[in-house]
Amino acid sequence: MLLLYLFIILISFGCLHLISEYYFIGSLDLIAKRFKITSDIAGSTLMAAGSSVPELAVVIVAVSKTGQHEGIGIGTIVGSALFNILMIVGVVMVLYRSKLVWQPLLRDLVFYSISIGILYLSFRDGSINLLESLSFVVVYGVYVVSMVYWKKLFPYTNPERVRHKNPEQPVKKLWVIGKLTHRLMKFLPEIKNYFLAFVLSIIGITAFSWVLVEYAIRISQILGISEVIIGLTILAVGTSIPDLVASVIVTRQGRPGMAINNAIGSNIFDILIGFGLPWFVVLLLTTKTINVDNSNLTTSMSLLAGSLILLVSTFIITKWQTKKLIGGLLIFLYLSYLIYEIVNAL
């Protein structure tokens, strides 16, 4: 049964990857082009939100599911945040060397630090109320609005441009999770209407996220492992694959800054919307508080804050340049953390 559940999760990861990249990211790319959104803002908002939909869907399913399964959503978002900061930024640095535009990165780093602070203050008493959940959503709204005025406060020009022939066409042949996922691509219909693609992708991502939560719970029960650990490792890596794929694509197109903005912006979206929006909706309907497990709060916050400090220190040392050596170090740190969590759980 364990092998069967792992196989089902593998298929779900593959389907999430294809739906997110082929339909969701493709439709968002067309939206950004139509409304002439710059790459740094598109990376921090549309691309970040699009590639973070699996995490949001996992949290929504976990919160709405009967029983106390909030730990899966919490573990998924914390683990995904570490994956984005260490693995994605590391891969971007290894793939592409360039001078980054520091102004939009500074904006995202500031709001990411605020997001971690709000998360800590909300979790420390072990429960979430309506006002706390609303604060998450409000801060994200302030973050989006700040993008309009940030460029006026800190003027900059974005030199990054797409370096491929047909940027308006959704990319179809991308990284795949093994031969199984590659074969699944043959069944994907071509959808020219990007609005329809957007709607269908939301439905598909939500459905496969439900499958992930359901069978992750069963695996944790079989192995006797905390659901939080399953979220930190298996679900965090699996749901972050769209982030990694999208970042690699735009990096190869000559837009490493957009890829890093995507990684940091995804973490902001995951914390503020991934946590705040599902909690706000549930609390609005039930008028109760949501109990959260804060037994690992210090460890989780230390990991998030530590990865943020490491990233800021990296940019300061390299003077906002991407370095292969630094990228390799970030990847090594994430793999070490992942191995530690798995060994410790077993």
N, C-alpha and C positions, 0 to 999 in steps of 0.2 A: 504493500500500500504506500510505503514511503517513496519508493521509486516511481510509482504511478503519480503521486502528488507532485513530485519534483518535475516529472515529465509534463504535467499539465501546466505548472508554473512556467516552465521553459517555453511552451507554446504561447502562453499568455504574454510573456516578455517579447517574443518575436512579433506577435500581432500588435502589441502596444507600440513597438518600435516602428513598424511599417505604417500604422495608422497615423501616429504622431508626425512622422517625417514626410510621408508621401501626401497626406491630406492636410493635417493641421499646419505644419510649418510651411508647406507650399502655399496654402491659402493666406496665411499671415504675411508671407513674403509679398504676395500680390497686393494685399491691403496696404502694406507699407509703401510699395511703389506707387500705388494709385494716389495716396494722400501725401506723397512726397515727404515721408518721415525719414530723418537722417539715420545713419547706421547705428550711432551710439544710443539714440533714443529707442530705435527699433530693437536693439539688442537687449536693452534694460527693461523694456515693457512687453512688446508683442512677442518677441522670440523667447524671452524669459517666461512669460505667462504660458505660451504655447507648449514649451517643452516641460513645464512644471504641472501641466494638467494631470498627468498620472498620479503625482503625489497628492494633489488636491482631491482627486477622485478617491484615492485610498483612504484619506482622512474622513471624507464624507461617508463612505461606506462603513468605516470602522466606528464612527460616532453613531450612525443610525442603526447599526446591527445590534440585535438583542444580546445583552450581556455586557460585561466590562471589557471592551476590546480597544479602548482609546490608546493603549500602549503601542499597538501596531502603528497607528498613525503618527504618534509622537516619535517613535523609533525611526520610522521611514523618513520623516522630514529632517531630523537631526543627522541621520546617516547620510542622507542625500546632500545636506549642506556641506558636510565634510568632503564628500565625493566631488562636489562642484569646486570647492576652494582648492583642494589639493590635487585631485586627479585631472580635472578639466583644465585648470590654469597650468598645471604641469605639462600636459600634452600640448597645449597651445605654445608654450615656451620652447618645447623641444622641436615642434614642427616649423616655427616661423620666428625669425629674429627681426625685430623692428623697434623703433622708438614709439612708445605709446602716448596718446594724448591724455595727460594727467587730469585735466579738469573734470570730465565725466566720470573717470574712475574714482576720483576723490569724492564726488557726490554720492556714488553708490556705496563706497566704503563708510561714509558718514551715516547713511541711512541703515546700512547693515548693522553697524554697531548699535544704533538706536533700537533696531529690531531685537537684537539679542538682549538688550537691557529690559525692554518691555516683556519679553518672554520670561526672563528671570523673575521680575517683579510679580508677574501674574501667577507663576508656578509655585512660588515659595510658600504660600499658605495651603497648597494642596487642592485648591478649587478655583473654578473660573466662573465669574458672574457676568451679567449682561453688559455692564459698563466696561469691564475689562475686555471682553470680546469685541465690543464696539471700538475701543481704542486702537485695536489692531487694524481694523478696516480704515479708520480715519487717518491713521499715520500713513497707510499706503496711498490714500488719496492725496495727502500732502506731498508724498514722494513723487507722484505723477505730476502734480501741479508744479513742483519745484523744477522740473525739467524745462519748463517754459522760461523760467526766470534765471535759472542757473547760468545759462549762457550769457545773460546780460551782466551778471555779477562777475563771472570769470570768462571773458571772451576767448573763444578758440575756434579754429577751423579744423574740420575733420578731413585728413588727406586720404582716408581709406576709400577705395572704389572697388566695385566688383570686377574680378578679372576672369570672366568666362563669357562665352559667346551669347548664350541665351538665358539671361538672368530671370526672365519672366516665366520660364517654364519650370514647374515643380520637378525637382530632381527625383528620378525614379530608381536608378541603380545606385544604391548607397551601401554602406556597411550593413552586413546582415549577421544575425546570430546563427551561424552554421548553415548547413545545406537545407535544413527544414524550413527556416525562414525564407531562404532564397526561393524555394519552391512555392511558398505562400504568395510570393509577389506575382506569380502568374495569374492568380485569381483576383487581383486588384483591378477594378474597372477604372477607366479613365473618366474623370469628372472635370469638365471644363468650367463649370460654374463654381467659383471659389467659395461663394456663400453656402451653397449646398454641401461642398466638401467640408466646410467648417462645422456645420450642424451635424453631419454624419460622423465626423471624427469625434465630436463630443460624446455622442451616443456610444460609439465603439470603445472609446477609452474608458468610459464609465463602466461598461459591461465587463471588460477584461480586468479592470481594477477590482471589481467585485469578486471575480474568480481568484485573483491574487490574494485578497484578504481571506476569503473562505478557506483556501487550501494552505495558506501560511499558518492559520490557526490550527488546522489539523496536523501540520508538520510539527508545530511547537508542542502540541499535546503528545504526539508519538515520541518525540525526543526528550520531552520533559524540560524544554528550554523556554525561558521567558519570551512572551510575544514581542517585547521591546527589542530583544536581541535579534529576533527574526527580522524585525523592521529595520534595525541598524545595519544589517548585513545583506541578506538576500533581497528584500524588497527595495532597500535604498539603492543598491547597485542596479537592480533591474529597471526601476522607474527612472533612474538617472541616465540611462543609455540614450534616450532622445536628446538630452542636454549635450552629452558627449559627441554624438553624431552631428548634431547641428553646429556645434562649436568647431569641429574638425572641418566641416564643409566650408564655413565662412572663413576659417583660417587659411585654407588652401586657396580661397578666392582672393586672398590678400587683405583680410579684415580681422587681424588678431585682436584688435581693440574691441570690436563688436563681440567677439567670442568671449573675452574676459568680462565685458559688461553683461553678457548673457549669464555667465556663471554666478556673478555676484547678484545680479538682478533676480535670478532664479531663487537664490536664497532669501532675498527680501520678500519675494512673492510667496515662497513656501511658508515662511514664518508668519507674515502679516495676513495673507489671504488664506493660505493652506490651513492655518490654525483658526484665525479670527472669523472667517466667513461661515464655516460649518458650525462653529460654536455659537455665533450670533444668531443664526437661523434656528438652531435647536433651542437656545435659551429664550428666544422671542416667542416660540410656540409653546414651550413648557413652563416658562417663568420659574425655573429652578436653577440650581448651580450644578456645574459639572465637576465631579471629582477627578483629579488627575494624580497619577503616581509621581511623586517628587522625590522618591528614595534615591534616584540617581541624578538628581538635579545638579548637584555640585560637579559631578563628573561630566555631564552633558554640557553644562555652561562653560566649564573649563576647556573642553575640546573646541567648542565654537569660538570662544574668545581667544584661545591659543592659536587656532588656525587663522583668525583675523589678524592678530598681532604679527604672526609669521608672514602673512601676505603683505601687510603694510611695510614691515621691515625689509622684505624682499624688494619691493618697489623703490624704497629709499636707497638701499644699497646699490641697486642697478641703475638708479636715476631714471626710473620708468621705462626700462628697456627689458625685452625678453631675452633670457639667457638659457641655453640648453642645460648647463650644469645645474642651475637653480630649478629648472623644470624637472630634471631627473630626480633631484632631491625631494621635491614635493610629491612626485609619484611614489618614490620609495617610502616616504612617511605614511602615505595613505595605505599602501599595501601592508606595511608593518602593523598599522592600526587594525586593518581588517583581519589579518592573521591572528593578532592578539585577541580580538573579540571572539573569533571562531573557536580558538583553542581554549579560551577561558570559559566559554559557554559549554563546550564538550567536557 
